Amino acid sequence: MAAGNVVDVTIQNFQQVLLEGSQEKLIIIDFWADWCEPCKQLMPILERIAAQYPEQLTLAKVNCDEQQELAMQFGIRSLPTVALFKDGQPIDSFTGVKSENEIKELLSQHLPSPTDGLIEKAQQALAEGNAADAYTYAKQACDVDSGNMQCIKLLAEAAVDNGRLEQAKELVGTIPMVEQDQDYQRIVSKIKLAEEAADSPEIRALQEQVDADPQAHEVRLKLAIQLHQSKRDEEALQHLFLVLRKDPVNEEAKRNIMDVINALPDGDPLSSRARRELYSMMY
C-alpha cells in the first residue's frame, strides 16, 4: 500500500502534484517503466525514504510506458531517472540506481534542517505561554545541534519560564559576544525579573526558620512547597531530599518529590537526576 506522500503522476494531475505541490514540499519524481530492472531496485529505496519524511517530501512516480507525453516533456532519455522539484522548478536530478545513503545526502541539501521544525514548535509554544512544551522542543533542538545559538537562546528562555534560572544563566553564559543581540538582552532581563519575583517574603521567612533550626522538617517541607510554587524546583528538591535522607519514611516528602518531578518538562535533566536519586533511596 502506498504511503500518503507517494502518488502516481499522470498528464491529468501533474500540474497539481508537481507545480502546485512543490510550493509546499520537495517533490521526488521517479521516471520508471515495468520492463526496467534497475527501476525495480530503485523504487523501494525511494518509497522507504518517502516514508521517513512524510511532512517534507512527496514521491511522484511517472510510468513512462503509460505517460509517454510526460516523459517526452521532461526529455527523459534513460531509466530510471529521478528529478527533484521545488517551487515549480527542477533543482537536481540523477540517473541510474543510487544507495539510500547517497540519495539522502542529495536530499539533505534541499530539505529543512532537523532542528528547524523543533525551533518553530518551541517558538510557537513560547508565544502561547506553554513553557513546558517550549522547553521540551528547545532541548530536543539543542540535542540535535548543540552549537546552534538560536536553539540555546530558545532553551534559555524556556528555562526561565520554567523557573530553571540557574540553568538559564549557565546557557546564557555560553553565548559569545557576537551573538548577544536583542533576544539575548531580553533573556538576561527575564532572568533578573524572575529572580526578584521568586524571592518572596514568605520564602525568606521560612528560610530563616530553617537556618535557625535545621531539624525543623515540617518547616522545611513548607519551604520546599513555596519554592516549587515559585518554580525554584532545584532548591525545592534539595530541601525535600534532605528531609527524606533524615526521615526515610516521610511520605509527604516522597509525595512532594514526585509532584515536583512530574511537573518538570520532558527532557529536563533535573527530572532524570531526581528520579535516580529517589529510586536509589527507595530500593
Secondary structure, 3 states (H helix, E strand, C coil): CCCCCEEECCCCCHHHHHHHHHHCCEEEEEEECCCCHHHHHHHHHHHHHHHHCCCCEEEEEEECCCCHHHHHHCCCCCCCEEEEEECCEEEEEEECCCCHHHHHHHHHCCCCCHHHHHHHHHHHHHHCCCHHHHHHHHHHHHHHCCCCHHHHHHHHHHHHHCCCHHHHHHHHHCCCHHHCCHHHHHHHHHHHHHHHHHCCHHHHHHHHHHHHCCCCHHHHHHHHHHHHHCCCHHHHHHHHHHHHHHCCCCHHHHHHHHHHHHHCCCCCHHHHHHHHHHHHHHC
